[in-house]
């Protein structure tokens, strides 16, 4: 009995054992409840610190700070969230407030109801790009390289709605303009996954009111974009791969400040320029209704405007990638350039400009593959020269960009080059060819290669092109209908580079005509005035000599001189001329003083209106252009076998012609009538072409002269000297007078005296009739020792006085010619 009781005392009762295990379970359960409650309470009380701690584990280069964070039953609230770069504390993102709405059941299913971010401020800089680039690929969103294997099965967080209100951003890259913009995206059914998933939909973010600002302490707007739409997938956005980018209504103000901002990026060495851009790919890029305005460069650079658009696919920027060599095309149109002082006087317009390029060519080689200019119209005059020379005289003012301060050992920038430029249906108008010269316009269809844009357009292409111009007319400065020079055919040889330098290779003129008249002298007087004005302006030169077009060579062939009165051609002269000159400045009168070779082919020249014949006239004379007023500018004479004027003629003659501001002057000499004849004439430029002339003879055989004046009726024998003067208008003779002196004895004969006496009226009184008969008989054959005669003729009236003295006495004859109106029928 006693033994049995001891055996039972060694085993606890079954009930006590159960109570002990129950107590342990209660203690464990209490611990399991208390630990989360304590952890939750700690997290609740230190919610901000917990959030900051977890956030700062996301990226080693970034640090997050939160001023206030609150956890409520179904939402979390944050305020003053700031994201900075860890090494220099540069602010990247600042958010005024953010709210996350959720349900506890949704959290268990990895779902968040709505996220609202108010007034975020985002700032993108070179330092941020460097920080992102330095991070390992494993940390890039959407990348699976080097990820822990246990993340492969991580669940995707789903956000029903993600809203941003009043977002503002800034892109501040040292070698590019400052960019500011507004954004307010709203996403629905947003999946946040640590790994790639095919279920991720395409997203769209829109930026509004984008501004491009100049660098410096006081940035001002140099461009803007109304709206930018960016479409992307969450899977590729971390790799900077975007599905679509649409830019609407971009506008750029090309000012000196903009040139500084853009030029700093364009002139950077390749490695620095590429460093400012991470690898960026855009599946489709579209730019709509773009505009560029040029202004504020001063009078040496014109104001201008153009429109542009761009649509391409698979566009890439960065350092590597096969798409960098893909060719893209940007389209420009409605380009207009005008001087600042006359914005409505456009000197250049372009219908269309198509530019082809590759991203690698732009960023790495500084080159443009090709450009096609269609419908360009350029007026190359004074304004265009100022535009082409603006690069050397324009001072660009404005703040100095931060990128301007670089080490002195920075490698020189690569020069920009255009590989190919095609000019299609383009038209160039040359002005400033001289006073009264019309603008010369011609079409250009050509292709230029390897144009060094950085070195200036004056070195574009030296290939020689030829353009033919027909029927060019240079008119008087006082009368646009009065020609001074006409050119039947004009060949202009030029190079594109020469046009930009205002220089022509050669001008060849065929069949020109010089109209010698008042307008010719007015033309050169006007040239002299303009040259004097140019010399006055050049007293204080501000740049290179740009007074006119420069021509390396000028040749003129088969030219003709025409006497012109009141702007109308009157008398073509038998003078063909040719000339040549080199290195002329069409803006300088001294360069235009050409010496013309007047080649007169030996042949007969007839002028019926003037009853003038020049037989076998020919030779070469020199003629100065412009004519020197009041002086003989002909240094040689023409020779002829015979000259006839009315009923007079002479042989073995010569002719010289001079010009002055009043008219044409000529001298003539020839053998005739047994002696030698000298004469001269002046034809004036006034109305009706008035003219005067004179003719004198020495030792002339009077028999040959009287045979011309009164053939078969009256004759004188013996030598004499005479002088004849005449006046007229156009081809009409108005006045004639002269005198004659017999130097030796001779005889006068009236060969038809019997007929004259027979015609004496029978009703005369017999004394009068017989006295007349006796007088006439004394004149039948009269021998004289000396004699004098004078005569005049004016308006169909005339008078002849003849005095002869001889052995048998003297004879005085006075004949009067009455006009037709005084004659009785």
C-alpha positions in Angstrom: 0.0 0.0 0.0 2.7 2.3 0.9 4.7 1.4 -2.3 1.9 2.2 -4.6 1.5 5.7 -3.2 5.1 6.6 -3.8 4.8 5.5 -7.4 1.9 8.0 -8.0 3.8 10.8 -6.4 6.5 10.7 -9.1 3.9 11.5 -11.9 2.1 14.8 -12.0 -1.5 14.6 -12.5 -2.8 15.0 -16.1 -4.6 18.2 -15.4 -1.6 20.0 -14.1 0.3 19.2 -17.3 -2.3 20.7 -19.5 -2.5 23.9 -17.4 1.3 24.4 -17.8 1.1 24.2 -21.6 -1.8 26.4 -21.7 0.0 29.1 -19.8 2.9 28.9 -22.3 0.6 29.3 -25.2 -1.0 32.3 -23.6 2.4 33.9 -23.0 3.4 33.2 -26.6 0.2 34.6 -27.9 0.5 37.7 -25.8 4.1 38.2 -27.1 2.9 37.8 -30.7 0.3 40.4 -30.1 2.3 42.8 -28.0 5.4 42.8 -30.4 3.4 44.0 -33.4 1.5 46.4 -31.3 4.6 47.8 -29.9 6.2 47.9 -33.3 3.1 49.5 -34.8 2.9 52.0 -32.0 6.6 52.8 -32.5 6.1 53.1 -36.2 3.0 55.3 -35.7 4.7 57.5 -33.2 7.9 57.7 -35.4 6.2 57.4 -38.8 8.2 60.2 -40.5 11.5 58.7 -39.4 10.5 55.2 -40.6 9.5 56.6 -44.0 12.7 58.5 -44.4 14.8 55.5 -43.3 13.1 53.2 -45.9 13.3 55.9 -48.7 17.0 56.6 -48.2 17.7 52.9 -48.9 16.3 53.2 -52.4 19.2 55.0 -54.1 22.8 55.6 -52.7 23.2 58.9 -54.5 20.0 60.5 -53.2 18.8 61.5 -49.8 15.2 62.2 -48.7 13.9 64.4 -46.0 10.2 64.9 -44.8 9.1 67.6 -42.5 5.9 66.0 -41.5 4.3 62.6 -42.0 1.1 61.3 -40.5 -0.6 57.9 -40.6 -4.3 57.8 -40.4 -6.7 54.8 -40.5 -7.1 54.9 -44.3 -4.5 57.4 -45.5 -1.0 58.7 -45.1 -0.1 62.4 -45.3 3.3 63.9 -46.0 4.4 67.6 -46.3 7.6 69.3 -47.4 9.1 66.2 -49.0 12.6 67.0 -50.4 14.9 64.8 -52.5 18.5 65.9 -52.7 21.8 64.7 -54.1 23.8 63.1 -51.3 27.2 64.5 -52.1 26.4 68.2 -52.6 22.8 68.5 -51.1 21.5 69.9 -54.4 17.8 69.8 -54.4 16.2 67.5 -57.0 12.5 67.3 -56.0 10.4 69.3 -53.5 6.8 68.3 -52.8 4.5 70.6 -50.8 2.2 67.7 -49.8 1.2 64.2 -50.7 -1.7 62.0 -49.7 -1.9 58.2 -50.0 -5.3 56.6 -49.6 -5.5 52.9 -48.9 -7.5 50.1 -47.2 -5.9 47.5 -44.9 -7.4 44.8 -47.0 -6.0 46.4 -50.1 -2.6 46.6 -48.6 -2.7 42.9 -47.9 -3.4 42.5 -51.7 -0.7 45.0 -52.6 -3.2 47.6 -53.7 -3.3 51.4 -53.0 -6.4 53.4 -53.6 -5.1 56.9 -54.7 -2.0 58.9 -54.5 -2.2 62.7 -54.8 0.9 64.9 -55.1 0.4 68.6 -54.8 2.8 71.3 -56.2 5.9 69.2 -56.8 9.0 71.0 -57.9 11.5 69.0 -60.0 15.0 70.2 -61.0 17.1 68.3 -63.4 20.8 69.1 -63.7 24.1 67.7 -65.0 24.9 66.5 -61.5 21.6 64.4 -61.4 22.5 62.8 -64.8 25.9 62.0 -63.5 24.4 60.4 -60.3 22.0 58.3 -62.3 24.7 57.3 -64.7 27.0 56.2 -61.9 24.4 54.0 -60.3 24.6 50.3 -61.0 22.2 49.0 -63.7 20.6 46.8 -61.1 19.0 49.9 -59.6 17.5 51.1 -62.8 13.8 50.8 -63.0 12.7 48.0 -65.2 16.1 46.3 -65.2 16.6 42.7 -63.9 20.4 42.5 -64.0 22.1 41.7 -60.7 18.8 41.6 -58.9 18.5 39.2 -55.9 16.7 36.1 -56.9 14.2 36.5 -54.1 12.9 39.7 -55.9 11.8 37.7 -58.9 8.7 36.6 -57.1 8.0 40.0 -55.6 4.4 41.1 -56.0 3.4 44.1 -58.1 1.9 47.1 -56.2 -1.2 48.4 -57.9 -2.2 52.1 -57.6 -5.8 52.8 -58.6 -5.1 56.5 -59.2 -2.0 58.7 -59.2 -2.6 62.5 -59.5 -0.1 65.4 -59.7 -1.4 69.0 -59.4 0.4 72.2 -60.2 3.7 70.5 -60.9 6.6 72.7 -62.0 10.0 71.6 -63.4 13.3 73.0 -64.4 16.1 71.5 -66.6 19.3 73.3 -65.8 22.2 71.9 -68.0 25.3 74.1 -68.1 25.7 73.9 -71.8 22.1 74.4 -72.8 19.4 77.0 -72.2 17.5 77.0 -69.0 14.1 75.1 -69.4 11.1 75.6 -67.2 7.7 73.9 -67.5 4.4 73.0 -65.8 3.0 69.5 -65.5 -0.1 67.8 -64.0 -0.3 64.1 -65.0 -3.0 61.7 -63.9 -2.5 58.0 -64.1 -5.0 55.2 -63.5 -4.3 51.5 -62.7 -0.7 52.2 -62.2 1.5 49.1 -61.6 4.7 49.4 -59.6 6.8 46.4 -60.2 10.5 45.6 -59.4 10.7 43.6 -62.5 9.4 43.6 -66.1 5.9 42.6 -66.8 3.9 42.5 -70.0 0.9 43.8 -68.2 2.3 47.4 -67.9 0.2 49.8 -70.0 1.4 52.8 -71.9 1.4 56.1 -70.0 1.1 59.8 -71.2 2.5 62.8 -69.5 1.9 66.4 -70.7 4.1 69.4 -70.1 2.6 72.9 -70.6 3.9 76.4 -71.0 7.5 75.3 -71.5 9.9 78.2 -71.4 13.5 78.4 -72.7 15.5 81.0 -70.9 18.9 82.6 -71.4 21.7 81.9 -69.0 22.9 84.5 -66.4 21.8 86.3 -63.4 18.6 87.6 -65.1 17.3 84.9 -67.4 14.8 86.0 -70.0 12.7 84.0 -72.5 14.3 83.0 -75.8 11.7 80.4 -76.7 8.6 78.5 -75.6 6.5 75.5 -76.3 2.7 75.5 -75.8 2.5 71.8 -75.0 4.6 68.7 -74.9 3.1 65.2 -74.8 5.2 62.2 -73.9 4.1 58.7 -74.1 6.0 55.8 -72.5 5.7 52.4 -70.9 6.8 51.8 -67.3 8.9 49.0 -68.6 11.2 51.2 -70.7 11.0 54.6 -69.1 13.9 53.8 -66.7 16.1 53.2 -69.8 15.1 56.6 -71.2 13.1 54.8 -73.9 9.9 56.7 -74.9 7.2 55.6 -77.3 6.2 59.0 -78.6 7.0 62.7 -78.1 4.7 65.4 -79.6 5.8 69.0 -79.4 3.1 71.6 -80.3 3.7 75.2 -81.4 7.3 75.6 -80.4 8.6 79.2 -80.8 12.2 80.4 -80.6 13.4 84.0 -80.3 16.8 84.0 -82.0 18.5 86.9 -80.2 22.1 87.6 -79.1 21.3 85.9 -75.7 19.8 82.9 -77.5 22.9 82.6 -79.7 25.1 82.6 -76.6 23.0 79.9 -74.9 22.8 77.7 -78.0 26.3 78.4 -79.1 27.8 77.3 -75.8 26.3 73.8 -76.3 27.1 73.7 -80.1 30.7 74.7 -79.6 31.5 72.2 -76.8 33.8 69.3 -77.5 32.1 66.1 -78.4 32.6 64.3 -75.1 31.2 67.2 -73.1 28.2 67.6 -75.3 27.4 63.9 -75.1 27.9 63.9 -71.4 24.9 66.3 -71.1 22.6 63.7 -72.6 22.1 60.2 -71.4 21.1 57.6 -73.9 17.7 58.7 -75.1 15.4 56.9 -77.5 12.0 58.1 -78.9 9.9 55.8 -81.0 8.0 58.6 -82.7 8.9 62.3 -82.6 6.5 65.0 -83.9 6.9 68.8 -83.9 4.0 70.8 -85.1 3.7 74.5 -86.1 7.2 75.6 -85.1 8.3 79.2 -85.5 11.7 81.0 -85.2 12.1 84.8 -85.0 15.4 86.6 -85.6 15.8 90.1 -84.0 17.8 92.5 -81.8 21.1 92.0 -83.6 21.3 95.6 -84.8 21.3 97.0 -88.4 24.0 94.7 -89.6 21.9 91.5 -89.1 18.4 91.3 -90.6 15.2 90.5 -88.9 13.7 87.3 -90.0 11.2 84.5 -89.4 10.6 80.9 -90.4 8.3 78.0 -89.7 9.2 74.4 -89.2 8.0 70.9 -88.5 9.5 67.6 -87.8 8.2 64.0 -87.9 10.4 60.9 -87.6 10.7 57.5 -86.0 13.3 55.8 -83.9 15.1 59.0 -82.8 18.1 58.6 -80.5 20.5 60.8 -78.7 23.4 59.8 -76.6 26.8 58.1 -76.9 26.1 54.7 -78.4 23.5 52.9 -80.5 23.0 52.0 -84.1 20.0 54.5 -84.4 22.5 57.4 -84.0 23.3 57.0 -87.6 19.7 56.9 -88.8 18.9 59.9 -91.1 16.1 62.2 -90.0 14.5 65.1 -91.9 13.3 68.5 -90.5 11.2 70.8 -92.7 11.3 74.6 -92.7 9.2 76.9 -94.8 8.1 80.5 -95.2 11.5 81.9 -94.4 11.8 85.7 -94.6 14.7 88.1 -94.0 14.5 91.9 -94.0 16.7 94.7 -92.7 16.1 96.1 -89.3 15.6 99.6 -90.6 13.1 98.5 -93.2 11.3 95.3 -91.9 8.9 95.3 -94.9 11.7 95.3 -97.5 12.5 91.6 -97.6 15.7 90.7 -99.4 15.5 86.9 -99.0 12.6 84.5 -98.9 12.5 80.7 -99.0 9.5 78.6 -99.8 10.9 75.4 -98.4 14.1 74.2 -96.7 14.5 70.5 -96.0 17.4 69.5 -93.8 18.6 65.9 -93.4 20.8 64.9 -90.4 21.8 62.1 -88.1 22.1 62.5 -84.4 25.7 61.2 -84.5 26.5 63.8 -87.2 25.1 66.6 -85.1 26.5 65.7 -81.7 29.7 63.9 -82.6 30.8 65.2 -86.0 29.2 68.6 -86.1 27.8 68.1 -89.5 24.5 68.2 -91.4 24.1 65.5 -94.1 22.1 67.4 -96.7 19.8 70.4 -97.2 17.5 71.2 -100.1 16.4 74.8 -100.7 13.3 75.2 -102.8 11.9 78.4 -104.1 14.6 80.7 -102.6 14.5 84.3 -103.8 17.6 86.4 -102.8 18.1 90.0 -103.7 21.9 90.5 -103.5 22.4 94.2 -102.8 23.6 96.5 -100.1 21.4 94.9 -97.4 22.5 91.4 -98.3 26.2 92.4 -98.1 25.6 93.8 -94.6 24.0 90.5 -93.6 26.9 88.4 -94.9 29.4 90.6 -93.1 27.5 90.8 -89.8 29.5 88.0 -88.3 32.6 90.1 -88.1 31.1 93.3 -86.8 28.2 92.3 -84.6 28.8 92.4 -80.9 26.5 90.0 -79.0 25.6 91.5 -75.6 24.1 89.7 -72.7 25.1 87.7 -69.7 28.0 85.3 -70.0 26.8 81.7 -69.7 28.2 79.5 -67.0 29.8 77.3 -69.6 31.9 80.2 -70.9 34.3 79.8 -68.1 36.4 76.8 -69.2 40.0 75.8 -68.7 42.4 77.3 -71.2 43.5 73.8 -72.4 40.0 72.9 -73.6 40.2 71.3 -77.1 39.1 73.5 -79.9 35.5 73.0 -81.1 34.9 71.0 -84.2 33.9 73.1 -87.2 30.3 72.7 -88.5 29.9 71.5 -92.0 27.0 70.9 -94.5 27.8 67.9 -96.7 25.4 68.8 -99.5 23.2 71.7 -100.4 20.8 71.5 -103.3 19.2 74.7 -104.8 16.0 74.0 -106.6 13.8 76.5 -108.5 15.8 79.3 -106.8 16.1 82.8 -108.1 18.9 85.4 -107.4 18.5 89.1 -108.1 21.7 91.1 -108.5 21.3 94.8 -107.7 23.9 97.7 -107.3 25.1 97.1 -110.9 25.2 100.8 -111.5 23.1 103.9 -111.6 20.0 103.2 -113.7 20.9 99.6 -114.1 17.9 97.3 -113.6 18.0 94.4 -111.2 19.4 91.2 -113.0 17.5 88.1 -112.0 18.2 84.5 -112.9 17.4 81.0 -111.7 19.8 78.7 -110.0 19.6 74.9 -110.1 22.8 73.4 -108.6 24.2 71.2 -105.9 27.0 72.2 -103.6 29.3 69.9 -101.6 31.0 70.2 -98.2 30.1 73.7 -97.2 32.1 74.8 -94.1 29.3 76.6 -92.1 31.6 77.6 -89.3 34.1 79.3 -91.7 31.4 81.4 -93.3 29.3 81.1 -96.5 31.9 83.0 -98.5 33.9 79.8 -98.8 31.0 77.6 -99.8 31.8 76.6 -103.4 34.0 78.0 -106.2 32.6 76.0 -109.1 31.9 78.4 -112.0 28.3 78.7 -113.3 27.1 80.6 -116.3 23.9 82.5 -116.7 22.6 84.2 -119.9 20.6 87.4 -119.6 18.8 88.8 -122.7 17.9 92.4 -123.5 19.3 94.2 -120.5 18.5 97.9 -120.5 20.2 100.6 -118.3 18.1 103.7 -118.3 18.7 107.4 -117.5 18.6 108.4 -113.8 16.1 111.2 -114.9 13.9 109.2 -117.3 13.3 105.5 -116.8 12.1 105.3 -120.5 15.3 106.8 -121.9 18.0 104.1 -122.5 21.6 104.8 -121.9 23.0 101.3 -122.5 21.3 98.3 -123.9 22.8 94.8 -124.0 21.3 92.2 -126.4 23.0 89.3 -124.7 24.8 89.2 -121.3 26.7 86.2 -119.9 27.3 86.3 -116.2 29.9 83.8 -114.9 29.9 83.3 -111.1 30.4 81.0 -108.2 28.1 80.6 -105.3 30.9 81.6 -103.0 31.5 84.7 -105.1 27.9 85.7 -104.9 28.2 85.7 -101.1 31.3 87.9 -101.5 29.4 90.2 -103.9 31.9 89.1 -106.6 31.4 88.0 -110.2 33.9 86.0 -112.2 33.2 87.5 -115.6 30.6 89.6 -117.4 30.6 89.1 -121.2 28.4 91.6 -123.2 27.4 91.0 -126.8 25.8 93.5 -129.1 25.6 96.4 -126.7 24.5 99.9 -127.7 25.6 103.1 -126.2 23.1 106.0 -126.7 25.1 109.1 -126.9 23.0 112.0 -125.7 22.1 114.1 -122.7 21.0 111.1 -120.7 24.5 109.5 -121.1 26.1 112.5 -119.5 23.5 112.8 -116.8 24.1 109.1 -116.0 27.8 109.7 -115.4 27.1 112.9 -113.5 24.9 110.8 -111.2 27.7 108.3 -110.9 30.1 111.0 -109.9 27.7 112.3 -107.3 27.3 108.9 -105.7 31.0 108.2 -105.8 31.5 111.5 -103.9 29.0 110.5 -101.3 30.7 107.1 -100.9 34.1 108.7 -100.5 32.6 111.0 -97.8 31.1 108.1 -96.0 34.4 106.3 -96.2 36.2 109.0 -94.4 35.5 107.1 -91.2 35.3 103.5 -92.4 33.6 101.0 -90.1 34.3 97.9 -92.1 35.7 96.5 -95.4 35.1 98.3 -98.7 31.7 97.3 -99.8 30.8 100.0 -102.4 29.6 97.7 -105.2 29.8 94.5 -107.0 33.3 93.4 -108.0 34.0 91.8 -111.4 37.2 90.0 -112.2 36.8 90.4 -115.9 34.6 92.4 -118.3 34.5 91.9 -122.1 32.4 93.8 -124.6 32.0 92.8 -128.3 30.1 94.0 -131.3 29.0 97.2 -129.8 27.3 100.2 -131.5 27.0 103.9 -130.9 23.7 105.7 -131.5 23.1 109.4 -131.4 20.1 109.9 -129.1 18.0 113.0 -128.7 15.5 113.4 -125.8 15.9 109.7 -125.0 15.2 108.5 -128.5 17.6 107.0 -131.0 18.2 109.3 -133.9 21.3 108.3 -135.8 23.2 105.0 -135.6 26.9 105.7 -136.2 29.0 103.3 -138.2 31.1 102.4 -135.2 31.4 98.9 -133.8 33.3 98.8 -130.6 34.9 96.2 -128.3 36.7 96.4 -125.0 37.9 94.4 -122.0 38.9 95.2 -118.4 39.8 93.3 -115.3 39.2 93.7 -111.5 36.4 96.3 -111.7 34.3 97.7 -108.9 31.0 98.6 -110.3 30.5 101.0 -107.5 33.5 103.1 -108.5 33.4 105.6 -111.3 37.1 105.3 -111.8 36.8 101.6 -112.6 34.0 102.4 -115.1 36.2 104.7 -117.2 36.7 102.2 -119.9 38.6 102.8 -123.1 36.5 101.4 -126.0 38.1 100.1 -129.2 35.8 101.4 -131.9 36.3 99.1 -134.8 34.8 100.5 -138.1 34.7 97.8 -140.8 35.8 99.2 -144.2 32.6 99.4 -146.2 30.0 102.0 -147.5 27.9 103.8 -144.9 24.9 105.6 -146.3 22.6 108.1 -144.5 19.8 108.9 -146.9 18.0 111.2 -144.5 21.0 113.4 -144.3 22.0 113.0 -148.0 25.3 111.8 -146.8 27.4 109.0 -148.2 30.7 107.7 -146.8 32.4 105.3 -149.2 34.8 102.6 -147.9 35.0 104.1 -144.5 37.0 102.1 -141.9 39.6 102.0 -139.2 40.1 101.8 -135.4 39.7 104.6 -133.0 39.7 104.9 -129.2 36.8 106.2 -127.2 36.8 107.0 -123.5 33.7 106.1 -121.5 32.4 108.2 -119.8 33.1 110.9 -122.5 35.2 113.7 -121.2 33.2 116.9 -121.6 34.9 119.7 -123.6 37.8 117.6 -124.7 38.7 115.4 -127.6 38.5 111.8 -126.4 39.3 110.3 -129.8 42.9 109.7 -130.4 42.7 108.3 -133.9 40.7 108.9 -137.1 38.8 107.0 -139.7 39.7 107.0 -143.4 37.4 106.7 -146.4 37.8 106.7 -150.2 35.0 109.1 -150.9 32.5 111.4 -149.1 29.3 112.9 -150.6 27.0 115.5 -149.1 24.1 116.5 -151.3 25.7 117.3 -154.7 29.2 117.8 -153.3 31.9 115.1 -153.1 35.5 114.6 -152.2 38.1 111.7 -152.2 40.7 110.3 -149.9 39.2 111.7 -146.8 39.4 111.3 -143.1 36.8 111.6 -140.3 37.1 112.1 -136.5 34.2 112.4 -134.0 34.2 113.7 -130.5 31.4 113.9 -127.8 30.7 116.3 -125.0 27.7 117.1 -122.8 26.2 119.4 -125.6 26.4 117.1 -128.5 28.5 115.3 -131.2 31.4 117.1 -132.9 33.1 116.0 -136.0 35.9 117.0 -138.3 36.5 116.0 -141.9 39.1 116.4 -144.5 39.5 115.3 -148.1 40.8 116.1 -151.6 38.2 117.6 -153.9 37.7 119.9 -156.9 41.4 120.2 -157.5 42.2 121.4 -154.0 41.8 120.3 -150.4 38.6 120.5 -148.4 38.3 120.8 -144.6 35.0 120.7 -142.7 33.4 120.1 -139.4 30.0 119.7 -137.8 28.3 119.8 -134.4 25.1 118.0 -133.7 23.3 119.1 -130.5 21.2 117.0 -128.2 18.3 119.5 -128.0 14.9 119.1 -129.4 14.7 118.5 -133.2 18.4 117.6 -133.3 19.8 121.0 -134.3 23.2 121.0 -136.1 25.7 123.3 -137.7 28.4 122.6 -140.2 31.1 124.3 -142.2 33.3 123.5 -145.2 36.2 125.3 -146.6 38.4 124.7 -149.6 41.8 126.0 -150.8 43.0 126.2 -154.4 39.8 124.8 -155.6 39.1 124.6 -159.3 36.1 126.9 -159.8 35.1 125.1 -163.0 34.5 121.9 -161.0 32.6 123.8 -158.3 30.3 125.7 -160.7 29.6 122.6 -162.7 28.1 121.2 -159.5 26.2 124.3 -158.5 24.9 125.3 -161.9 25.7 122.6 -164.4 25.4 123.8 -168.0 24.3 127.3 -167.0 27.2 129.0 -165.4 30.9 128.4 -165.2 34.0 130.0 -163.8 37.6 129.0 -164.5 40.5 129.5 -162.2 41.5 128.6 -158.6 39.8 130.0 -155.5 39.4 129.6 -151.8 35.9 129.3 -150.3 34.1 128.8 -147.0 30.6 127.5 -146.5 28.5 127.4 -143.3 25.2 125.6 -142.8 22.6 125.2 -140.1 19.7 122.7 -139.9 17.5 120.5 -137.7 17.4 116.8 -138.1 17.7 116.2 -141.9 16.5 119.7 -143.0 18.7 122.5 -144.2 17.6 125.8 -142.8 20.4 128.3 -143.5 23.4 128.4 -145.8 26.0 131.1 -146.3 29.4 131.4 -147.6 32.0 133.4 -149.5 34.6 132.9 -152.3 37.8 134.6 -153.3 39.6 134.1 -156.5 43.3 134.0 -155.8 44.3 134.2 -159.5 42.8 135.4 -162.8 40.2 133.4 -164.7 37.1 133.6 -166.8 33.4 133.6 -166.2 31.0 132.1 -168.7 27.2 132.1 -168.9 26.6 129.3 -171.3 22.8 129.7 -171.7 22.8 133.4 -172.1 21.0 133.3 -175.5 18.1 131.4 -173.9 18.0 134.0 -171.1 17.9 136.9 -173.7 15.2 135.1 -175.7 13.1 134.9 -172.6 13.0 138.7 -172.2 9.3 139.7 -172.3 8.4 141.4 -175.5 6.1 144.0 -173.9 9.0 145.6 -172.1 9.9 149.1 -173.2 12.5 149.0 -175.9 15.0 151.0 -173.9 14.8 148.5 -170.9 14.9 145.5 -173.2 18.0 146.7 -175.1 19.8 147.8 -171.9 19.3 144.4 -170.5 20.5 142.7 -173.6 23.7 144.8 -173.7 24.3 144.0 -170.0 24.0 140.3 -170.5 26.3 140.4 -173.5 29.0 141.9 -171.3 28.7 138.8 -169.0 28.9 136.2 -171.7 32.6 135.8 -171.5 34.3 137.9 -168.9 38.0 137.6 -168.1 38.9 138.7 -164.6 42.0 139.2 -162.6 40.4 139.0 -159.1 37.0 138.2 -157.9 34.8 138.0 -154.7 31.5 136.3 -154.1 29.2 135.9 -151.1 25.8 134.2 -150.8 23.2 133.2 -148.2 20.1 131.1 -148.1 17.4 131.2 -145.4 13.9 129.7 -145.5 13.6 129.4 -149.3 15.0 132.9 -149.8 18.6 133.8 -150.9 21.0 136.3 -152.3 24.1 136.1 -154.4 26.6 138.9 -154.8 29.5 138.6 -157.3 32.2 141.2 -158.0 34.7 140.6 -160.8 37.6 142.9 -161.7 39.5 142.5 -165.0 41.3 144.3 -167.9 38.0 145.4 -169.4 36.6 146.8 -166.1 34.6 145.2 -163.3 31.3 143.5 -163.0 28.9 143.5 -160.0 26.1 141.0 -159.9 23.4 140.8 -157.3 20.8 138.0 -157.5 17.9 137.6 -155.2 15.9 134.4 -154.7 12.3 134.8 -153.4 10.4 132.3 -151.4 7.6 130.2 -153.0 5.0 132.3 -151.2 6.2 135.4 -153.1 6.0 133.8 -156.6 3.1 134.5 -158.8 1.5 131.7 -160.7 
